[in-house]
Amino acid sequence: MLKKIEAYIRSEKLDAVRMALIEIGVPAVDTVEVQGHGRQSGIKLAGRHSTYVVDTLPRIQMSFVVSDEDVEQVVDVILKTAATGNQGDGAIFICPVENLIRISTGEEGDDALTYEGEIDIAEHQVNRGS
């Protein structure tokens, strides 16, 4: 079975998390800039004349699909790489995926998770200067 992982992380942690995921073999990650808050309900800031509350903070939503056996390792990498030890570090959601179908090849399930064509991890790392 497959799992979809959605991680909400601090914006400044995106590059570190993405590179750590590539190192363990998760090259395909979608990211979206989002605004939100968790239990802390924002932060208080002090201006010149008063304090005010910023109730939504910028975050990055990362989403990708992995096989069941990779979930623990992926979650561990995100936890270690994205954590600052402070409130507002984010959250990880794990949901079952019924199926995954690669449009270009018609591959399904676990077979659709890896792609040995022109786009692969080694090529991606070379293009990024790694």
N, C-alpha and C positions, 0 to 999 in steps of 0.2 A: 504494500500500500504506500501511497505518497502522502506527504504532509506539506501544507502551505505554511510558511513562517512569515509573520509580519512583525517587524521590530520597529519600535519608535525610539529613536536615539537623539542625542544632542547633535546639532548640526556640525559642530567642530570635530566630532568623532567619526564622521562619514568615511573619510579616506582611510583611516586606520582600520575600521571595521571591514570596509570593502576589500582592502588588500589582504587582511587576515582570512577572509572568506575565500579569496582567490587561492591563497596558499594551501588551503585544505581541499581545494577542488570544487568550489562553488563559484563559477565565473559569471553566471547569469543572475543579475540582481536588478530589480526595478526600484527606483527611488522617486519619491515625491516630497516636495517641501510642504509641510503642513503646519498648522497652528493649533495649540491645544493646551490643556493642563490636566494634571492628575490630582492626587489628593491634596497637594499643596495649594491648589487654586490660584496659582500665579505667584508673583513676587511683589514686595513693597519696595518702591524706589523713593529716594529723597530728592526733591527738587530744591530750588532756591527758597521758595516760600512755603512749601508744604510737602507732605508725602502723598504718594498715589500708588495704586495697585495696577500692575499689568497682569490681567487675568488669563491671557493666552501667550504662550511662548513658542518661538519657532522650533520645530523639530523636523527630523527626516523620517519618513516612513519607508522602510525597506521591505520588499516582499519578494519571495522566491519559493520554489518548490524543490523539495529534497526527498530522497527515499527514507523509509522508516529507520533504517539502520544508521543514517547520517544525522538524525535529529539531535541526539545528545551531544555529538561533537560540535555541530553548528551552534547550538544554544550556548555551549560552554565557551566557544570562541567569542560570541557576541557579548556574553556576560563579562568576560575578562577584558575585552578590548574597549567596550563602551562605558564601563563603569568608572565613575569619578569618586564614588563613595558619598555623594551628596544627593539630597532629594532632587527629583527631576531628571534622573538618569534615563528614564524611559521604561518601556515594557515590551514583552515578547508574547505574541499570541501564536498558538499552534493549532491548526485546523486540518481535519482529514480532507484529502482530495480524491474524488471518485475516479478521475481519469485525467491524463494529460495527453494531448495530441499535438505533435509538431506539424504545423501546416505545410512546411516545405517538403517534408518527406512522408508524412502520414504515419510516422512511428508513434506508438502509444506507450503509456505507462513508463516504467523505468527506462525503456529503450529511448524514449524521447528526452530524457534528462541529459544524455551525453551526445555530443555532436562531433564527429571526427572529420568534418569538412574543412572549408577554408577558414572558419572562425574557430579558434581553440585557445586554451589558456596560454600556451607558449607564445603564440602570435600576439595575443593581447598584451602580454608582459613586454615583448620586444617593442611594440608600438608605444608603450608608455615609458620606455626608457629604463625598464628594470633589468 
